[in-house]
Amino acid sequence: MTHPATTTPRADRRGMQIPGAGPVARLLLAGGLSLVVVIVAGVQLGAVDLTWSQVWAGLTGDSTQHVQRVVFELRLPRTLTGALIGIHFALSGWLLQLLSRNPLAEAGILGISAGASLVAVVAFIIGDWLVSSADPYNNTSFALQYLPLFAMAGGLVTALAVYFLGMRHGQLSPVKMTLTGAVIAGMLHALTTGALAFWGHAHTELVAQWLAGSLYGAEWQHLRTLLPWTVIGLIGVGLLVRPLEVMQLDDQHVRTLGLGLNRWRAFALLIATLLAASAVGVVGPVGFIGLLIPHISRRLAGANLPAQLVLCVLLGAVLAVLADLLGRTLFTPYEVPVGVVSAVLGVPFFLYLLSRQP
């Protein structure tokens, strides 16, 4: 005869599966279909709308040179790059919120994007100065593949500063961390503006557009530069899922379970910074995706961290592509940077979350 005590934990575990396998599968399917729809729309719609048959002909090479250039050289790399940056910022925000137990944590709000932007702009300036000094007639810009490395260095230094300054009595204070990040972000934005004013170069307009978080002019080179960091980030996040589940308990309980809390926190901070700063290094800072998407994913998937992870990937890509699509179609022939559109969507949500904080 089975003792009643042995059946209770099993029933409890079944009750904690929020949501069940069926709802999760439907959510992931809906997210995947939404991503396919917005990618197709991103390739099809623009200053000149194309039919689906024209898009397909452009992808297969069975079309006019103009259509093939619009589809394969302009819209497809831009749309796919947008999907990747959405994944980067969404997963970075998800990690930062779980790491700090702070629903307001996000790369832009905590100053990580600002630190990455400052170092990337300084790299732009120094690289341009070195090239101009060596050959005044050479207009070659700073190599794109190096920008994520410099941006990650700036983002990581900023993240560490915010993390340690956000401590109170040895514990991480969510409110103090958010305020510290906002102050540091404001200071770094001012330094970035000062660096651009000091530069006073013809490239300033291009860099200013990049600082607004724009996918304008995104090419296959941008996608190739970002993709390795996407793969590394996804592997790192996959390794963090199990430790993050344990880290949701209080610190004392986590230590009794034998988990190296400080080591895993450092690794999570590193991956979150890598994801956000590498995206900043390629397309500039795009705010609020990392704030919105983790909250939506938690609301849909409940306490199921693997489901939250997959939803962050899908919905982050959907939001970034959709924001870029809106920015380049609503005010044709003018374009609104994806960072501006995401901020318009994210600021009211941020104020709502801030009003709920104790």
Beta strands, then each sheet from edge to edge (+ up, - down):
strand 1: 167-168
strand 2: 171-172
sheet 1: 1+ 2-
end
